[in-house]
Amino acid sequence: MARLLERLCLALRRVVSGVVILLFSVMMIAVLVQVGGRYVFNYSIAQAAEIATFCQVWLVLLGAGVAVARGQHVAIDMVPASLPRPAARVALVAIAAVCIAFLGVLAWGSQPLLRMGEFQTSPAMRVPMKYIYLCLPVGAGYMVLELLLSVLQRWDDPFPPPQAEDTEEAI
């Protein structure tokens, strides 16, 4: 089961990382078009602003899953790291359970938005808003998968000390 989850997450990571790069690129181009239209041609391009906003929303939720996969979310783990291994495992599972519960509430709470989004369209591009709101359950589901994999991978060493490469990135 652990190997299946790991393979699924690795394949999904590649796809999601590519989508995040694509979303960021599209968002950057849309913002440049918007700035160029506003300051060069003195004309605001509503579609460009809308594209940038929608890309950013999807980027944030998918990017959060990528950050979970890389262990880049902010965490205060000084206390759990000082615990003996059995207690550290309990802390690891408890922290993951709280995160998964929050993500479950996020996914469940997005259902009314998805239903409402079936009847709404975006003002400039007339895109059904359900496709924009879909980022909430999709992003939450991806983060849950990455959290579960993280618990399985960190079971033997729940709270490892920071590695040298982590400190180099901060410099």
C-alpha positions in Angstrom: 0.0 0.0 0.0 2.8 2.4 0.9 4.6 1.7 -2.4 1.4 2.3 -4.4 0.8 5.6 -2.6 4.4 6.6 -3.2 4.3 5.8 -6.9 1.0 7.6 -7.2 2.3 10.7 -5.5 5.6 10.7 -7.5 3.6 10.6 -10.8 1.2 13.2 -9.5 4.1 15.4 -8.3 5.5 15.6 -11.8 2.2 16.5 -13.3 1.3 19.1 -10.6 4.8 20.6 -10.7 4.4 21.1 -14.4 0.9 22.6 -14.0 2.3 25.0 -11.3 5.1 26.1 -13.7 2.5 26.6 -16.5 0.1 28.5 -14.3 2.9 30.8 -13.1 4.1 31.4 -16.6 0.5 32.2 -17.8 -0.1 34.4 -14.8 3.2 36.3 -15.4 2.3 36.9 -19.1 -1.2 38.0 -18.2 0.1 40.5 -15.7 2.6 41.9 -18.2 -0.1 42.2 -20.8 -2.3 44.0 -18.2 0.5 46.4 -17.2 1.4 47.0 -20.9 -2.2 47.6 -21.8 -2.7 50.0 -18.9 0.5 52.0 -19.1 1.4 51.8 -22.8 -2.0 51.9 -24.5 -4.0 53.5 -21.6 -6.5 50.7 -21.8 -7.3 48.1 -19.1 -7.6 44.6 -20.3 -10.1 42.9 -18.1 -9.5 39.4 -19.5 -5.8 39.6 -18.6 -6.6 40.6 -15.0 -9.1 37.7 -14.7 -6.7 35.2 -16.2 -4.0 36.3 -13.7 -6.4 36.1 -10.8 -7.6 32.6 -11.7 -4.1 31.3 -12.3 -3.0 32.6 -9.0 -5.8 30.9 -7.1 -5.1 27.6 -8.7 -1.3 28.2 -8.3 -1.7 28.8 -4.5 -3.7 25.6 -3.9 -1.6 23.3 -6.1 1.6 25.0 -4.9 0.7 24.3 -1.3 0.6 20.6 -2.2 4.0 20.9 -3.8 5.3 22.6 -0.6 3.9 19.7 1.5 5.8 17.3 -0.8 9.0 19.1 -0.3 8.5 19.8 3.5 8.7 23.5 2.9 5.7 24.6 5.0 6.5 26.5 8.1 6.6 24.2 11.1 7.7 24.6 14.7 8.9 21.1 15.5 11.4 21.7 18.3 9.2 20.0 21.0 8.2 17.0 18.9 11.9 16.6 17.7 13.0 16.3 21.3 10.6 13.5 22.1 11.6 9.8 22.0 10.7 8.0 18.8 7.4 6.4 19.9 6.1 9.8 21.2 7.4 11.6 18.1 5.5 9.2 15.9 2.3 9.9 17.9 3.0 13.7 17.4 3.6 13.1 13.7 0.3 11.3 13.2 -1.5 13.8 15.4 -0.2 16.8 13.4 -1.0 15.1 10.1 -4.5 14.2 11.4 -5.2 17.8 12.4 -4.0 19.0 8.9 -6.1 16.3 7.2 -9.2 17.3 9.2 -8.7 20.9 8.2 -8.3 20.0 4.5 -11.4 17.8 4.8 -13.3 20.8 6.1 -11.9 22.9 3.2 -13.0 20.3 0.6 -16.4 19.8 2.2 -17.0 23.5 2.7 -16.2 24.1 -1.0 -19.2 22.1 -2.1 -21.7 25.0 -1.9 -19.3 27.1 -3.9 -19.1 24.4 -6.6 -22.9 24.2 -6.7 -23.3 27.9 -6.9 -20.5 28.1 -9.5 -22.5 26.0 -11.9 -24.8 29.0 -12.4 -22.1 31.8 -12.3 -19.7 32.9 -14.9 -16.7 35.2 -14.6 -17.4 38.8 -15.7 -14.8 39.2 -18.4 -14.3 35.8 -20.0 -17.6 34.2 -19.1 -15.9 31.1 -17.8 -18.1 29.0 -15.5 -16.9 29.7 -11.9 -17.2 26.0 -11.0 -13.9 25.5 -12.8 -12.3 28.1 -10.6 -13.8 26.9 -7.4 -12.7 23.3 -8.2 -9.2 24.3 -7.1 -10.4 24.0 -3.4 -11.2 20.3 -3.3 -8.5 19.4 -5.8 -5.8 21.2 -3.9 -7.0 19.8 -0.6 -7.1 16.3 -2.0 -3.6 16.6 -3.3 -2.3 17.9 0.0 -3.9 15.0 1.8 -2.2 12.5 -0.4 1.2 14.3 0.2 0.6 14.4 4.0 -0.2 10.6 4.1 3.0 9.9 2.1 4.9 12.2 4.4 3.8 10.3 7.4 4.8 7.0 5.8 8.2 8.3 4.7 9.0 9.9 8.0 7.9 7.0 10.2 11.4 5.8 11.1 12.7 9.4 11.7 9.6 11.6 12.4 11.4 14.9 12.9 14.9 14.8 11.3 17.3 17.7 12.0 17.6 20.3 9.2 20.0 19.3 6.4 22.8 21.5 5.1 21.1 22.1 1.8 18.1 23.6 3.6 20.3 26.2 5.3 22.0 27.1 2.0 18.7 27.9 0.4 18.0 30.4 3.1 21.2 32.3 2.5 
